Amino acid sequence: MREKEQKESLTSLMTERKTRIFRSGRKGIFLLIFLLILQSQSVRAESAGCDVQLFFYGQPQMEVTVYDGPVGKGNSREAERGRLTLKSARVGRVYSCQASADGYTSEIFSFVLTEEDLNAGRKTIGVDLSPLSERGYEAETVKNWSREVEQKQFSLTGLKGVDFSALNTPAFKTTRRDNQFTSVDEGITYLQKLDKKSGSAKLYYLDEQKNWPIIIFTRTGLSGADSLNEAIDKLKTDGKTKVLYQAQIHGNEPAAGEGALTVASALSGKRESYLSRLDVIIVPYVNLYGAENFVRWGNDAGLDLNRDGLALSQSVTEEMHRLYNRLLPEVFIDGHEFSPFLKFLQKSEEGYLLRGLDDIQLTCVESLNREKGIFENETDMLKRTVESLRDKGFRPFIYPPSANAATSCGYSRLHNAYTFLVESSGIDLGRHHFERRVISQYEAVISLLSQVWENSGEIRKEVKQARERLIEEGETYQVSDKFVLKHGTDQTGGIRLERLLYNFQGEAVGDPERTEIVYNLGKAEKSRTRPTAYIIGRNAENRKKMAALLRANGAEVKELSSPVKITVRQYGGSGKKALLSGKKTLTFRKGAYVCFMDQEAANVVSALLEPDFADNGGAPASFVQQGLLKKLRGGSYPLYRCEFSHPEERISGVR
């Protein structure tokens, strides 16, 4: 409305001046011509049929493609010798371009046409591509919303009470190419310095070659603990709350790995006091392959390690689960980055807008397979962290939840641990606002650790009791004791948070009090009564491999050493809908495997053995989905369940 009034006022003023000029005679003719040109330019800027010439300059032989939408969306045209004409351009219209040249990082960024651009009929855009080092650990393609959004919303200006001294890690202390990140070797060197500096830090490795670092922060003496296993054995008896913090399971999420280094530095210095009640174990680089090649995947076949959490098809995930089950932490933190280009873009009648521009997203997830109480306390901790981040000037949001048990966090929830996922906005961004991304990771994790420290006794006690209850409940058969195969939301109990809209000039638009609500997963869409034991028949084709995989996932598996005759129900149906036979008495031969459900890993056992377990996000989870558990000739699976209490008393001869 204000712009309309200003334009009407300008038109009125011009009309008045034209009248005066005509009355004054020939002396004002040149001023009249000038005013007419000015008015025509104003009308031209508002018209829909205005042509604008784009001029791009940068590296020699640079190729430029222009899209009629943001970040590579819409129809495209190639610029010729750095020039291109936009037809029917409008003020505020969002375009994007991709610039590339041999030996340089390719860049995709958005730009907005201003009134000045349309009045001039041209826009000049400089592109400064980053040279590739070709030594790995660097982004080959970088995206950005627009330079205005970057400058106005992602600078360090406006942050307050933030510990910028944490940015002392290799990414900020070593000269490197613009879009090159910390290598694992640099990270190891940094951790070695922390090991020497602090008596509370001890560096180990998850591989014999010493390429895969894991650092332990504890006040428990580890002298004489030459191996990681020996160190964990000492930690297990010290009465402290265990926190396992992993990062960069996706290699192209570098702020996660760098954030883990900043937290490691703090625990060896100003935050060392947390170790009075905590043992903190950090794996800053889960995915060595992905970090070096700067890809999401864990191998050259494109496997997502964070969807391999039950299948364990890679030695990386198998070793991480072995670590988890040796340690059995009460708290698990998983550091990631997310792609803003998949989450923020919103189209409206006025054009494209950006939703939230979150610096960081966090989540904890309701799992009905965990014992009651843990999620409520997790949520309180999460809310306090979000409030702390907002007070410091960040834009935090709650990550939409997933119950996918094939992820690291999903696996941790099956073990009744407090589980948090921390994600900064970073995939495809290269080095754009890298300092802000890393410091947001640091501040979020430190907030969680401080709360774990404050409530360490209660957390340790609660998790211990939850695991003991699960074991106790596994001894007796109760129809009401359900294992949830598929979680959903009932749209209740959501968390409402501020989430503004922004334009591509980096300005907040619309309702200044706009909010969004995120609901959690408190509804069982599909469930089945837990058995007290599962039996894999001697005639199962892959029974030994399934037993080995159960053990690798922390489960206790026993083998029949002599025949046993018991009453069971057999599984049939399919991986989408399992069916159960009526009760029948069968004799199981020597070599059949038995999983009694009075064990800490009972939830993991059900996730692997229930044929139609559906909390897997499309990843192979159950043995049926993995193709290991196959049907017999009669159409049923060689998988059986016991529906009676205290099965150990009736199934003898196991080892």
HUBEL-V642759 format. One line per field, one symbol per residue. phi: phi as a letter, one per 30 degrees, with the letter a starting at -180 (. if undefined). burial: + if it has 24 or more other C-alpha atoms within 12 Angstrom, else -. A space follows every 50 residues. Layout:
phi->???
burial->???
This chain:
phi->.dddddddddddddddddddddddiddcdddddddddddddddddcdccd cbdcbcbldeidcbccccadhicjdbbcdchibacdchdbdidcbbbccb aeibddbcbcbcdcddddddiabcbdbcdcdddhcihbdcbbcadadddd ddcbdddjdbicdddddcdedccbdadeccceddddddedddddeddcdc cbcbbcbddicbdbcccacddcdiddcdddddedddccicdcccbcbhdc dcbddddddddddedddcbdcddeddbbcccccdbdcdddddchbddcad ciddddbcdbdhdcdddddddddedddhddbbbbcbbbcddcbcdbcbdd kdbccihedabbabbdbdddddjddddeddddddddddddddjdccbdde dbceddcdddddddcicdbbcbbcdadidicehdedddddeedddddddd ddddcddddddddedddddddddddcdbeddccddacbccibidccbdad cbcdcicdbiddcdbbbcccccbcdaabeddcacbcddcdecdddddddd ddcjdcbccdcadbcbcbbcdbibdcbdbcdddbcbccdejdcbcdcdbd deddedddcdececdbhiddbdddddidccddedjcddbbbccbdhdddc ccicb
burial->-------------+---+-------------+--+---+--+-+++---+ +++++++-+--++++++++++++---+++--+++++--++++++++++++ +--++++++++++++-+++-+++-+-+-++++---++++++++++++-++ --++-+--+--++--+++++++---+++++++++-+++-+++-++--+-+ ++++++----++++++++++-+-----+--++-+++--++++++++++++ ++++++++++++++++++--++-++++++++++++++++++++++++++- --++++++++++++-++++++++++++++++++++++++++--+++---- -++++++++++++++++++++-+++++++-++++++++++-+++++++++ ++++++++++++++++++++++++++++++++++++++++++++++++++ +++-++--++-++++++--++-+++++----++++++++-----+-++++ +++++++----------+++++++--++++++++++++++-+++-++-++ ++++++++++---+-+++++++-++--+-+-------+++++++++++++ +++++++++++++++++-++++++++-++++----+++++++++++++-- +--+-
